Amino acid sequence: VQLQAFGGGLVQAWGSLRLSCAASGRTANSNAISWFRQAPGREREFVAGTRWSGGKTYYADSVKGRFTISIDNVKNTVFLQMNSPKPDETAVYYCAAGIGGNYHHWGQGTLVTVSS
């Protein structure tokens, strides 16, 4: 599976931004699709996840109610809608695909900078 994330940039703290991740070559072991982020000097952390086959969505507690993950199976694209992001959420955002909590495929990341 090849993943390409894009849509990052500069966003104000009360604004919104939508990230996209285009996938190609999907396989059975890549049904889970999630967004992670890594801020400077911090460990990578889970942000939101779902499955290409549909069903539940999962969010880190810190983003619940503000971020939304969605998929477009026709376009093989997963989105992360970020509403009211916070300055400390400035990070490189990655999309990743896998199965059973193991993510074997990672995109190159897209930088999101949140200004106060």
C-alpha positions in Angstrom: 0.0 0.0 0.0 1.3 3.4 -0.9 0.0 6.4 1.1 0.4 10.0 0.3 -0.7 12.6 2.8 -1.3 16.2 1.9 -3.2 19.3 2.9 -1.0 20.5 5.7 -0.1 24.1 6.2 -0.6 27.1 8.5 -3.9 27.3 10.3 -5.1 29.6 13.0 -6.2 28.2 16.3 -9.9 29.0 15.7 -9.8 27.9 12.1 -10.1 24.6 10.4 -8.1 22.4 8.1 -8.7 19.2 6.2 -5.9 16.7 5.6 -6.2 14.1 2.9 -4.4 10.8 2.4 -4.6 9.0 -0.9 -4.0 5.3 -0.9 -3.1 3.0 -3.7 -2.6 -0.8 -3.8 -4.8 -1.6 -0.9 -4.6 -5.1 0.5 -6.4 -7.2 3.0 -3.8 -6.4 5.7 -4.3 -2.7 5.3 -8.0 -2.4 6.3 -7.3 -0.2 9.3 -6.5 3.4 8.3 -5.5 6.0 10.9 -3.9 9.3 11.4 -1.0 9.8 13.7 1.1 12.9 14.5 4.5 13.7 15.9 5.4 17.1 17.3 9.0 18.2 17.7 10.6 16.5 20.7 7.6 14.3 21.3 6.7 10.8 20.6 4.4 9.9 17.7 0.8 9.6 18.9 -2.5 8.2 17.6 -5.0 10.8 16.5 -7.9 9.1 14.8 -8.7 5.8 13.1 -11.3 3.8 11.1 -11.5 1.0 8.6 -11.8 1.1 4.8 -14.7 -1.5 5.3 -16.6 1.1 7.3 -17.8 0.9 10.9 -16.6 2.6 14.0 -14.3 5.5 14.2 -11.7 6.0 17.0 -10.3 9.2 18.4 -7.7 10.2 20.9 -9.4 11.9 23.9 -7.6 15.1 23.1 -9.3 15.6 19.7 -12.8 14.2 20.3 -15.4 16.6 19.3 -13.0 18.7 17.2 -11.4 16.3 14.6 -13.3 13.9 12.3 -11.9 11.1 10.3 -13.8 10.0 7.2 -13.2 7.9 4.1 -14.1 8.0 0.4 -13.8 4.4 -0.8 -14.4 5.5 -4.4 -11.4 7.8 -4.3 -9.4 5.6 -1.9 -8.9 8.6 0.3 -9.1 9.2 4.0 -9.6 12.6 5.4 -9.0 14.3 8.8 -11.1 17.3 9.4 -9.5 19.5 12.0 -11.7 22.1 13.7 -10.4 24.5 16.3 -6.9 23.0 16.4 -4.7 24.1 19.2 -1.1 25.5 19.0 0.3 22.5 20.7 -1.2 20.3 18.0 1.4 21.6 15.6 3.0 18.5 14.3 3.7 16.4 11.3 0.6 14.4 10.6 0.9 10.9 9.1 -1.6 8.5 7.7 -1.0 4.8 8.2 -2.6 1.5 7.2 -2.5 -1.9 8.8 -4.5 -4.5 10.6 -5.0 -5.5 14.2 -3.3 -2.4 15.6 -0.2 -3.1 13.6 0.5 -0.4 11.0 2.8 -1.6 8.3 2.3 1.2 5.8 3.0 4.9 6.4 2.7 8.0 4.3 5.4 10.6 4.2 3.6 13.1 6.5 2.3 16.6 6.1 3.2 19.5 8.4 0.4 21.3 10.2 1.4 24.5 12.0 -1.3 26.0 14.3 -0.8 29.7 15.2 -2.3 31.3 18.2 
